[in-house]
Amino acid sequence: MTSKTITLFSNKGGVGKTFVTVNLATALAVAGHKTLLVDLDFQAGQDMARMLNLTPHKAIVDLFTEIESPDNDIIARAATVHVSGLHLLPAVKNTREIGHITPDNIKPFLKRASLEYDFVIIDGGRSFTDMLITVLDHSNMILLVVTPDILAVDQIKWTLEVLQSLQFPLNMIKLVLNRSESRGSVAWQEIRSAFPVEIFSHIPSEGRLVGLALNRGIPLVMDSPKSNVTEAFNKMVGILRKEDIYVPSADIGAEKRVKTPEGMLKPGEFWQKFGISQQLVQGAEKTYSEDQDEIVSLKKKVHEKLVERLNLDGITTENLSDPQAIAAVKKKSEGVVGNLLMEEAGGKITSHEERIHLVRDIVNEALGLGPLEDFLADADVTDIMVNSPNEIYVEKNGKLILTNKKFISESKMRSVIDRIIAPLGRRIDESTPMVDARLPDGSRINAIIPPLSLNGPMLTIRKFGQERLQISDLLYRYKTLTKEMADFLNACVVGRKNIIVSGGTGAGKSTLLNVLSEFIPDGERIITIEDAAELKLRKSHWARLESRPRNVEGRGEVTMRDLFINSLRMRPDRIIIGECRGPEALDMLQAMNTGHDGSMTTLHANSTRDVLTRLHSMILLSGIELPIRAINEMVASAIHIIVHINRFSDGSRRITGITETTGLTEDFYLILKDVFVFRQKGMDSEGNILGDFQATGYIPRCYDEFVTRGLPIDKTMFTL
């Protein structure tokens, strides 16, 4: 017979948990089994030792430095032996030592105890802690002690909910009904029907005998061997000899977790979220990819059985349109997956973190967005990039990170893509292998499938941040600009200067445009035009327009240019274009030249001077063949300020240039003058960018206009 670890627990005092634990362990020892009794109930003091009339000379905490020694009887020699043959070992001898008991040092003790004893009986205490969860992870059976009263039953119901949320299989949890024949108690049949677990044993009420045994310091099973209570414990011993009532432990995943750069396993925190491997893309190696094969195979098997079970129950994911219905099915599915996982893994997975992780992944894959769920919920993740079903990157805190998440198959990834875009009225298939859309929360999504993508489906999600940054955030939290630069931009917006914000992908152009819009005086009518609605202005008089792609029949497209032309008839004071990327640039310049001063837009460019080249290209896309001279004259008249923002290698974002357009040369080339610049000086030992914001000494032409308007701006901010 292999060793068995049994933990007794109740989160309510006064139910007789310690009494049941001591007598069960004693009955096993009297029956000839080598049994260790472990006291982990710190709130009970020395109750267990008093019941046995023993004075322990050592505790678990004394063995931590020796537990790995080759001595085969190290625990047996430290334990205090009872006349019944039972070995007792408390966790600590005094309260000062409680802090030394941790999940990490209790694990090797439990493994060693299972090698030395037939049965390890543990009193788990009355509180859910990291240590208790670790003990339960290494147990083969959990016995919940309950008395037949309403308060105790309610407490056990809550305990079961917690254990189920930690994905402990129900067939390893059993009830021990103590004082089962108490007067005025709840009938055991009602208790049985109230819980999804079986009543393992009924301990009758014999208060007089129990009291006498406690006073004598003798376990009742020895003090009254003919009593009904002793008979109940002996019956339990007979059942505990059967192998098929236990849930074995499986170590799958325990050694396959992603490791930190130092090579240590990531520490698990109680109730903590899981999923992101904090490894930079540079030099990141998929050291876990081969180890994950077994887990992926397990996920596939359980996923297939879950889908089959859902279909058998008449539930299909296509019918789930109500969020409440989805939540109910997910909760039901978690219980199903927990049991299927145990069946396929050949036992209970030792780590509760791994169990929760796997169950959530499988349920999300079947009914939700699969491995993307955690990233969408993480406020620090700004971009999700799925290069293939086996490779998912995220941008977190400005840095690209390779995660340890993956889809279990290409078809499941396609299902998740369909699940995302179907509510948006879009579709993706061989005839339409690309889709660009906006999620209800404003996040942008782009998906592309074979044959256009060679490594399988690809998915990119640009998350729509819930936090609205203000100029103070850019100044003090992110060091994106200086106070002088902020004051100058404030004057430019209030002074109705036309502004272009330029930068690369993910540089923060839209965020900066949002912040600049704060400077717009209240009372002005603002119209925003966007391809995918991202702007979140803190203004009351704000009208939003969004372009529309073609429908499945190839009709109904409304372009940015169409919206811009229409917006001119909507009496705007200012027009803000989310991003100029096509022929609407010409209409924008014409509007800026015809009374719509103070308008703003963003566009992709590598520097403030490259903005002009991009504008030339976009104007030519309009189909109107204008000479370069005419284009430059139009730009010089319409565009006043260009602000360039850049994302650096350390993830920081800084405004690297604020430039004014000052007119044309004799050859009709645009003249640009830098007002402020950021000069990089190097990098520190941790890879952080070093540099300074500097004024160039150039006093912008618009300064005199600001003074005339009465805008508070200090001329000294432009000096070197």
Secondary structure, DSSP 8 states (H G I E B T S, - for coil): ---EEEEEE-SSTTS-HHHHHHHHHHHHHHTT--EEEEE--GGGTTHHHHHHT---S--GGGGTTTTTSS-TTHHHHHSEE-TTS-EEEES-SSGGGGGG--HHHHHHHHHHHHHH-SEEEEE--SS--HHHHHHHHT-SEEEEEE-SSHHHHHHHHHHHHHHHHTT--GGGEEEEEETTT-TT---HHHHHHHSSS-EEEEE---HHHHHHHHHHT--HHHH-TTSHHHHHHHHHHHHHT-GGGS--EE-TTTT-S-B-TTS-B----TT--------BSTT---TTTTTTHHHHHHHHHHHHHHHHHHHHTT--GGG--SHHHHHHHHHHHHHHHHHHHHHHHTSEES-HHHHHHHHHHHHHHHHS-TTHHHHHH-TTEEEEEEEETTEEEEEETTEEEE-S---S-HHHHHHHHHHHHGGGT---SSSS-EEEEE-TTS-EEEEE-TTTSTTS-EEEEE---SS---HHIIIIIS--S-HHHHHHHHHHHHTT--EEEEE-TTSSHHHHHHHHHTTS-TT--EEEEESS-------SSEEEEE-B---TTS---B-HHHHHHHHTTS--SEEEES---STHHHHHHHHHTTT-TT-EEEEE-SSTTHHHHHHHHHHHTTT----HHHHHHHHHHH--EEEEEEE-TTS-EEEEEEEEEEEE-TTS-EEEEEEEEEEEEEE-TTS-EEEEEEE-S---THHHHHHHHT----GGGG--
